[in-house]
Amino acid sequence: MDRSLNRTDYLFVLTFIFMLVLSVGTFFMGLKLGQERSAAKYEELFSKQNEAAKGYSAYHQQYLVSYYHTIYEPYREFQQSWFDKTHELEINRSADASLILKDLGKLAKAKYDAVSSTSMPDSSPLLQQGQQNYAKSLKLFHEALTSFQAKANSIPGSELVKAMNSDPYFTEARKFALAAQSNYYESIVKWNESENPQFKHAGKDNPLAIAEWNTLSLNAKNLYIASKLAQDNVFKPFTPQDLSMKIDEMIASGQSGKMNLSQVQNVIDVLLATNAVGSGDFARNKTRWYANETLPQIPFFASAN
């Protein structure tokens, strides 16, 4: 039986619709307010992060440490293996030269992939150049090792190493590695400059007197050495700070004076000719010689490498 709605029924329906609309409106208003608050929160967070990033110098210590772990250290692992294996070839006539070169080639490729897969900030061109140079070096080492692998067992180990050392591909590989090393040590100097605007440089391309050398900080000395090693294509297992320490030791002991050596280059020549510099020399003598130096918190300044 049909029944007409009375005024009370209409009032109830209208009240229900009004409450429904009010609830939906409140929900969406709350949702919008929440989104706005969330957006404001993250906008503030991103703003703080951007401000922090802008506050970093181009060669902030964080970038130097990141470079060490992602680029420098992988290359050093290959470099150390290179010297270990070529030494094994020179002294061990029964060594399987082809297998050794194959393994070195695989390692060079693996390290190339590792070094190439990372990136450095656009604000740090020296670190970018260093990465590119290390990658080029590893690629050339890989290609040259592959080309020598087939004929390796037909040549005595010592002659094989001599042939590799004179090969143009290996020569270019070493040059790129030394250029990359110089890039990194120049980056460290840039960091030091941001900490100390009065930082004193040594002319990288000029002869350096021992008297002037003695006035330099370790970072300036290391950059001078890295540049010299690159100019002279001296590819050795030791680091620039290892050689810097040996120079300081030779000067302090009076040996350079007894030999009438007035230029740092003369001291370097003597140390290299006598194989007096070894990897890890700096770490073993750091406390004695450089306790008060301003150095970034890079692992090779803190421990043996």
Salt bridges, closest charged atoms under 4 A:
ASP9 OD2 - ARG3 NH1 3.75
GLU44 OE2 - LYS48 NZ 3.53
GLU73 OE1 - HIS69 ND1 3.75
GLU77 OE1 - LYS111 NZ 2.44
GLU88 OE1 - LYS85 NZ 3.74
ASP113 OD2 - LYS109 NZ 3.01
GLU172 OE2 - LYS175 NZ 3.76
GLU186 OE1 - LYS204 NZ 3.44
GLU193 OE2 - HIS201 NE2 2.32
ASP248 OD1 - LYS221 NZ 2.99
GLU249 OE1 - LYS246 NZ 3.37
ASP281 OD1 - ARG284 NH2 2.76
